[in-house]
Amino acid sequence: MSQNNMNRNTRRRFLKKAAGLAFGGLSLGWLSACGEVATPIPPTPLPTAIPTSVVPTTTVATSQSVAATTTVALPIASPTPAFQRFGFIVYGDIRTAGLKPPPIFDKLLALSKEYKPQAALLVGDIINAEDNNSVVKTQWEGHLKPFAALGNIPILPTIGNHETNYRKAATPLYLEAFPDLPKNGPADFKGYAYSLDIGAVHFVSVASELPSQPHQLGKVQLAWLEQDLKATRQPYILVMSHDPAYPAGPHVGNSLDAYPAERDAFWKLLMDNNVTAYITGHEHLYNKSVRNGIYQLIIGTSGSYPYSGWSGDFYHFASFDVTQQAMNVQIIDETGKERDKLTLKPR
């Protein structure tokens, strides 16, 4: 398949206009925004399905500046709801060698479809890039095609080390695979670092695994992240990247902790701006931790083999259900069993 055809396929999962397009009944606005933190509350029973809904307005960036935004009115159901429920799925480390995802991912994808997600997050290592760029393009096509089963919903990735295997020539192919990602990140990071709002959630991606600076966010991204987080007024904020800030398995020393001072500055930004959670992959396991009121969730094996001998060594995905009262999270394994859950409050 040609690259143009590949881009047409991937564009079906992204914004096809600058504003006003609804994905699965939920309006999506490209923007930078802001909010306060969610603090944990006692877990409550979670639903097994998430209804779709309509959002009354969407905020659209009028420039690449964080502050410059405008609100566009959209058709809404009557009566106008004050808050719209929103659900999404997180997959981590899908990649294996080859041109398409492993069979276990097909099983997880089918299970996650039952939750009726309105968006999907991919926290890196979606493919395992080969040395030939033509083959890498075919890998992207094969690995993104299965997401069509979820319907026309936005797919929000963050770059992992296996997207390039530290080969700089493969880096632009990531942006070709996701041509419609917001370009509101800092110079030299556009498409790799970005933010947007869907429903009540402000999503932010920062790149921790570019070949030029593995395991490192760098001053440019941190300065942009600070500006972005301060600007948002959303009740929930989720920051994602591939590398854990605090690894729980064998990647101690080759995650963000490889640069501890910078990692600490990053975590302080999350604390100062009341971020709900940091979502990451890289380690092929599931792990939940909280430091200074901020959750780190490692969603690390939705296809790649689990790391045996570590806690959380099972295939899984995460389902998020966002209501006005709370953000409810379920960790679901390959049998459909709930293995963990947590509940986070809005600001």
C-alpha positions in Angstrom: 0.0 0.0 0.0 1.3 3.5 -0.8 2.2 6.0 1.9 -0.7 8.2 0.7 -3.2 5.3 1.2 -1.6 4.7 4.6 -2.1 8.3 5.6 -5.7 8.2 4.5 -6.3 5.1 6.7 -4.7 6.7 9.7 -6.5 10.0 9.2 -9.8 8.3 9.7 -8.8 8.0 13.4 -7.8 11.6 13.8 -9.2 15.1 13.4 -10.1 15.8 9.7 -10.8 19.5 10.3 -9.3 22.0 12.6 -12.4 22.1 14.7 -15.9 20.9 15.1 -15.6 17.2 14.2 -17.2 14.6 16.5 -15.6 11.2 17.2 -18.1 8.7 18.4 -20.4 11.5 19.5 -17.7 13.3 21.5 -16.4 16.6 20.2 -12.6 17.0 20.0 -10.7 20.2 20.2 -7.0 20.6 19.6 -5.6 22.8 22.3 -3.5 23.4 25.3 -5.6 23.9 28.5 -5.3 23.3 32.2 -6.6 22.0 35.6 -6.1 20.9 39.1 -5.2 17.6 40.5 -7.2 14.6 41.3 -6.7 13.0 44.6 -7.6 9.3 45.2 -10.9 8.4 46.8 -12.0 4.9 47.9 -12.7 2.7 44.9 -16.3 2.1 43.8 -17.8 -0.5 41.5 -17.1 0.3 37.9 -19.4 -0.1 34.9 -18.6 -2.6 32.1 -19.6 -0.2 29.3 -19.2 3.5 28.7 -22.0 5.4 26.9 -21.2 7.9 24.2 -22.4 11.5 24.4 -22.2 14.9 22.9 -20.1 17.8 24.1 -21.7 21.3 23.7 -18.6 23.2 22.7 -15.0 22.6 21.7 -12.0 24.8 22.2 -9.7 25.2 19.3 -6.2 26.5 19.1 -6.0 29.6 16.9 -2.2 29.6 16.9 0.6 27.5 18.3 0.5 29.7 21.5 -0.9 28.0 24.6 -3.0 31.0 25.5 -4.6 31.7 22.1 -7.8 29.8 21.9 -11.4 30.2 20.8 -14.6 28.4 21.6 -16.8 27.1 18.8 -20.4 26.2 19.4 -21.5 22.8 18.2 -25.0 21.2 17.9 -26.0 19.6 21.2 -28.7 17.3 22.5 -31.5 18.9 24.4 -31.5 19.7 27.3 -27.9 20.9 27.4 -25.9 18.7 29.9 -23.5 20.3 32.3 -21.0 17.5 32.0 -20.5 14.7 29.5 -19.3 11.3 30.4 -16.2 10.1 28.5 -14.4 6.8 28.3 -11.0 5.8 26.8 -8.6 2.9 26.7 -4.8 2.8 27.3 -2.6 0.2 25.6 1.1 -0.1 26.3 4.0 -1.9 24.5 2.1 -3.7 21.7 5.2 -4.3 19.6 6.8 -7.6 18.7 9.0 -8.5 15.7 7.0 -8.5 12.5 4.6 -6.6 10.3 1.5 -6.7 12.5 0.6 -7.0 16.2 0.8 -10.3 18.0 -2.4 -12.4 18.4 -2.6 -11.5 22.1 -3.2 -7.9 21.1 -6.1 -8.9 18.9 -7.7 -10.5 22.0 -7.1 -7.5 24.2 -8.5 -5.2 21.4 -11.7 -7.3 21.2 -12.1 -7.1 25.0 -11.5 -3.4 25.1 -14.0 -2.8 22.4 -16.8 -3.9 24.8 -16.1 -0.8 26.9 -17.1 1.4 23.9 -14.0 3.7 24.1 -14.2 7.2 22.7 -10.4 7.5 22.3 -7.3 5.3 22.7 -3.9 6.1 24.1 -0.8 4.2 23.0 2.1 4.7 25.4 4.9 3.8 23.0 6.6 0.8 21.5 3.7 0.3 19.1 6.1 -1.3 16.6 9.5 -2.9 16.7 11.2 -0.9 13.8 13.3 -2.8 11.3 16.4 -1.3 9.7 14.7 -0.7 6.3 12.4 2.4 6.1 10.2 0.7 3.5 9.6 -2.1 5.9 9.0 0.3 8.8 6.2 2.0 6.8 4.6 -1.4 6.2 4.9 -2.1 10.0 3.0 1.1 10.8 0.3 0.2 8.3 -0.1 -3.3 9.8 0.0 -2.2 13.4 -2.5 0.7 13.0 -5.0 -1.2 10.8 -6.6 -3.2 13.7 -7.7 0.0 15.5 -10.4 0.4 12.9 -12.3 -2.2 15.0 -12.8 0.5 17.6 -14.6 2.8 15.2 -13.7 6.4 14.1 -12.1 7.5 17.4 -8.9 9.5 18.0 -5.7 7.4 18.5 -3.2 9.3 20.7 0.3 8.0 20.8 3.6 8.8 22.4 6.9 7.7 20.9 8.8 4.8 22.4 12.3 3.5 21.9 11.2 0.7 19.6 9.4 3.1 17.2 12.9 3.8 15.9 15.3 1.5 17.8 17.4 4.6 18.1 17.8 5.0 14.3 17.2 8.7 13.5 16.2 7.9 9.9 13.1 6.1 11.3 12.0 9.0 13.4 10.0 10.9 10.7 8.1 7.8 9.9 6.4 8.0 13.3 5.0 11.4 12.3 4.0 10.1 8.9 2.0 7.3 10.6 0.2 10.0 12.7 0.0 13.0 10.4 -2.8 14.8 12.2 -1.4 14.9 15.7 -1.5 18.5 17.2 1.5 20.5 16.3 1.3 22.7 19.4 4.5 21.4 21.0 7.8 23.3 21.1 10.0 23.7 18.1 11.8 20.5 17.1 9.2 18.5 19.1 6.0 19.2 17.1 3.9 16.0 16.9 6.2 14.3 19.5 5.1 16.7 22.3 1.5 17.9 22.1 -1.6 18.6 24.1 -5.4 18.5 23.5 -8.7 18.3 25.3 -11.3 15.6 24.8 -14.3 16.1 27.0 -13.2 17.0 30.6 -9.7 15.6 30.1 -6.5 17.5 29.2 -4.1 15.1 27.5 -0.4 15.9 27.2 2.3 13.8 25.5 6.0 14.4 26.0 8.8 12.5 24.2 11.1 10.6 26.4 12.6 8.3 23.7 13.7 10.4 20.8 17.0 8.9 19.4 18.7 12.3 20.0 17.9 12.2 23.7 16.8 8.8 25.1 15.4 8.7 28.6 15.4 12.5 28.7 12.7 15.2 28.3 15.1 18.1 28.2 14.8 21.8 29.1 12.8 22.7 26.0 10.0 20.2 26.6 9.9 20.9 30.4 9.5 24.7 29.7 6.7 24.0 27.2 5.1 21.5 29.6 5.1 24.1 32.4 3.4 26.7 30.2 0.9 24.1 29.0 -0.1 22.8 32.4 -0.5 26.3 33.8 -2.9 27.3 31.0 -5.4 24.4 31.3 -8.6 24.6 33.3 -9.8 21.1 32.7 -10.9 19.1 35.8 -8.6 16.2 34.8 -5.0 16.3 33.5 -3.2 13.2 32.2 0.4 13.4 31.1 1.9 10.5 29.1 5.3 9.4 27.9 7.0 6.1 27.2 9.6 6.0 30.1 8.5 5.7 33.7 9.7 8.4 36.1 10.1 5.8 38.7 10.7 2.3 37.1 9.3 -0.6 39.0 11.1 -3.4 37.2 14.3 -4.1 35.2 14.5 -0.7 33.6 15.9 1.1 36.6 18.6 3.4 35.3 17.3 3.5 31.7 14.1 5.4 32.2 13.6 9.0 33.2 15.7 8.1 36.3 18.8 8.2 34.1 18.7 11.9 34.6 17.4 12.2 38.2 17.6 16.0 38.5 15.6 16.5 35.4 13.2 13.7 36.4 12.6 15.4 39.7 11.9 18.8 38.0 9.4 17.0 35.8 7.7 15.4 38.8 7.5 18.8 40.5 5.7 20.2 37.5 3.1 17.5 37.8 2.7 18.2 41.5 2.6 22.0 41.2 -0.1 21.8 38.5 -2.3 19.1 40.2 -1.9 16.5 37.4 -4.2 13.6 37.8 -1.8 10.9 36.7 1.3 10.1 34.7 0.7 7.2 32.3 3.7 5.3 30.9 4.9 2.0 29.5 8.5 0.7 28.7 8.5 -2.0 31.4 6.4 -5.0 30.4 4.3 -5.2 33.5 1.5 -3.4 35.3 2.4 -1.1 38.3 0.6 1.5 40.2 2.4 3.9 42.5 1.8 7.4 44.1 4.4 10.0 45.0 3.5 13.3 46.6 -0.1 12.8 45.6 0.6 12.0 41.9 -0.1 8.6 40.5 2.2 6.8 38.1 0.6 4.0 36.1 2.8 1.7 34.1 0.6 0.1 31.4 3.4 -1.9 29.9 2.3 -5.0 28.1 -0.6 -5.1 25.7 1.3 -7.4 23.3 4.9 -7.6 24.2 5.9 -10.5 26.5 5.5 -9.7 30.2 8.6 -9.5 32.3 8.5 -12.6 34.5 9.6 -12.4 38.1 8.2 -9.0 38.6 4.8 -8.0 40.1 2.2 -7.2 37.5 3.5 -9.7 34.9 0.3 -10.2 32.9 -1.0 -8.9 29.6 -3.4 -6.0 30.1 -5.0 -2.8 29.0 -6.5 0.0 31.1 -10.1 1.3 30.8 -10.8 4.9 32.0 -14.3 6.1 32.7 -14.6 9.9 33.3 -17.6 11.2 35.1 -18.4 14.4 36.9 -17.7 12.7 40.2 -14.6 10.8 39.5 -12.2 9.2 37.0 -12.5 5.4 37.4 -9.7 3.2 36.2 -9.8 -0.6 35.6 -6.9 -2.8 34.7 -8.2 -5.7 32.6 -6.1 -8.8 31.7 -6.3 -11.0 28.6 -9.1 -13.2 30.1 -11.3 -10.1 30.7 -10.7 -10.2 34.5 -10.3 -7.0 36.5 -6.9 -7.1 38.1 -6.9 -3.7 39.7 -8.9 -0.5 39.9 -8.5 3.0 41.3 -10.7 6.1 41.6 -9.4 9.7 41.1 -11.3 12.8 41.9 -11.6 15.9 39.7 -10.3 19.2 41.0 
